[in-house]
Amino acid sequence: MTNTKNMRKALCEIGKLCFDRNLLDSSGGNISIRDGDKVFITPRQAGEHHQWSIEEDMIIVTDMCKVPVIGEVDKITREAICHYYIYHAFPDIKAVLHAHPPFMMSFGSAHMDIPAVSEGTRCVISPNIPITNIEESVPGSEQQAVRIVDNFKWRKQQDPDAGLICNIPFHGVFSAAEDLNYAYLFVEVAETNCKILINRQIMFGNNPKADFSIHHDISREEISSIAQSKEVCPTGLRYRDAFGKEIVYQSQDDNLLSSSQQDKKISEEIISKITDEVLKKIKRD
């Protein structure tokens, strides 16, 4: 996990990670973090001149209208407009990543949507909403920025919990999230998802025996249940604990219930004692 407490360091780390994992290349890409009313953003030509081995003092800090606080305005990435438009449209968004993942771009070059067929994509981005393309746009133009924002708004209308990510034909992808780790995660799981789709076609083609249908549509409730702690042994199971003592397993729910019952009993005893004392005092008076 990237240390987002140090914004400039975090951007350098994620940029290098994306480059090493073939999600960014030397032809471009850009990344930013929003911290309150400040935006930390990567410099132009981070790939072309530095192969994404950039230093912290190369990260530029601006206000929400791209006025520099640290650094020079002419050194800010040329596609900065997309980042600022996203931040103004979605106040809860804290990180934006523009990358060039080749398998996602393969779908973009065919103007094809990307359905969710991996567990990561279905759980992290959306179980039902495909990743779609915006119309072809001049890179770094206001038109491109508006189309990305419109795409993200559409995604939120379809699924309020959907991850914000879209393809730009022949160009790359944009993702946005509440922190930099998730903006990165959206791109990586989507790229893996595309590898699966392409491998399925290479391996099975139109083979009628290959069942590509989704047999179980995962609901948001089911997704949230994944994070819940679950019992791994039934109540009443006899086993040896970590110290070799033979005991009978009691579920955590049973333990909580017992604890609650004990608390209730203690409360009743305290109330009873207080009531007795009050009655005694009344009688004495």
BELRA-V413815 format. One record per backbone hydrogen bond with DSSP energy under -1.0 kcal/mol. NH is the residue of the N-H (numbers start at 1). CO is the residue of the C=O. E is the energy in kcal/mol with one decimal. If there is no record, write none. Layout:
nh=(NH NH)
co=(CO CO)
e=(E E)
//
This chain:
nh=(4 10 11 12 13 14 15 16 17 18 19 20 21 22 23 24 28 30 32 33 34 35 38 39 40 41 42 44 49 51 52 53 58 59 60 61 62 63 66 69 70 75 76 77 80 82 84 85 86 87 88 89 90 93 94 95 96 97 98 99 100 105 106 107 108 109 111 112 114 122 123 124 125 126 131 134 141 145 146 147 148 149 150 151 152 153 154 155 156 157 158 159 162 163 166 167 168 171 172 173 174 175 176 177 183 184 185 186 187 188 189 190 191 192 193 194 195 196 197 198 199 200 201 202 203 204 205 207 210 223 224 225 226 236 237 239 241 244 247 249 255 256 257 258 259 260 261 262 263 264 265 266 267 268 269 270 271 272 273 274 275 276 277 278 279 280 281 282 283 284 285)
co=(2 6 7 8 9 10 11 12 13 14 15 16 17 19 18 18 25 98 96 40 94 38 35 62 33 60 31 75 45 47 46 50 55 56 41 70 39 67 63 61 61 72 73 42 77 79 80 81 82 83 84 85 86 90 177 177 32 175 30 173 23 101 102 103 104 105 108 107 131 118 119 120 121 121 114 167 138 141 142 143 144 145 146 147 148 149 150 151 152 153 154 155 159 125 174 132 172 168 168 99 166 97 164 95 179 180 181 182 183 184 185 186 187 188 189 190 191 192 193 194 195 196 197 198 199 200 201 204 207 219 220 221 223 249 234 247 245 241 239 237 251 252 253 254 255 256 257 258 259 260 261 262 263 264 265 266 267 268 269 270 271 272 273 274 275 276 277 278 279 280 281)
e=(-1.3 -2.6 -2.1 -1.7 -2.4 -2.6 -2.2 -2.0 -2.4 -2.9 -2.0 -2.7 -2.0 -1.3 -3.3 -1.4 -1.2 -1.7 -2.3 -2.5 -3.0 -3.0 -1.8 -2.3 -3.2 -2.8 -2.2 -2.3 -2.2 -1.9 -2.5 -2.4 -1.8 -1.6 -2.4 -2.4 -2.5 -1.9 -1.5 -3.8 -2.1 -1.6 -1.3 -1.6 -1.5 -1.2 -2.1 -2.4 -1.9 -2.3 -2.2 -1.8 -2.2 -2.0 -2.4 -1.6 -1.9 -2.8 -3.1 -1.6 -2.6 -2.4 -1.2 -1.1 -1.9 -2.5 -1.5 -2.6 -2.7 -2.4 -2.5 -3.0 -1.8 -2.1 -2.5 -2.2 -1.9 -2.0 -2.7 -2.2 -2.1 -2.2 -2.6 -2.0 -2.4 -2.3 -2.2 -2.2 -2.0 -1.9 -2.1 -2.6 -2.6 -2.6 -2.1 -2.6 -3.1 -2.3 -1.8 -2.3 -1.9 -2.4 -2.3 -2.1 -1.8 -2.2 -2.4 -2.7 -1.1 -2.3 -2.7 -1.8 -2.3 -2.2 -2.2 -2.0 -2.0 -2.0 -2.1 -2.6 -2.7 -2.6 -1.7 -2.3 -2.9 -2.8 -1.3 -2.6 -1.8 -2.1 -2.4 -1.4 -1.1 -2.9 -1.7 -2.3 -2.6 -2.2 -2.8 -3.3 -2.2 -2.7 -2.4 -2.7 -2.5 -2.5 -2.7 -2.5 -2.5 -2.3 -2.3 -2.6 -2.6 -2.3 -2.1 -2.4 -2.6 -2.2 -2.3 -2.6 -2.5 -2.2 -2.2 -2.4 -2.5 -2.3 -2.2 -2.3 -2.2 -2.1 -2.4)
//
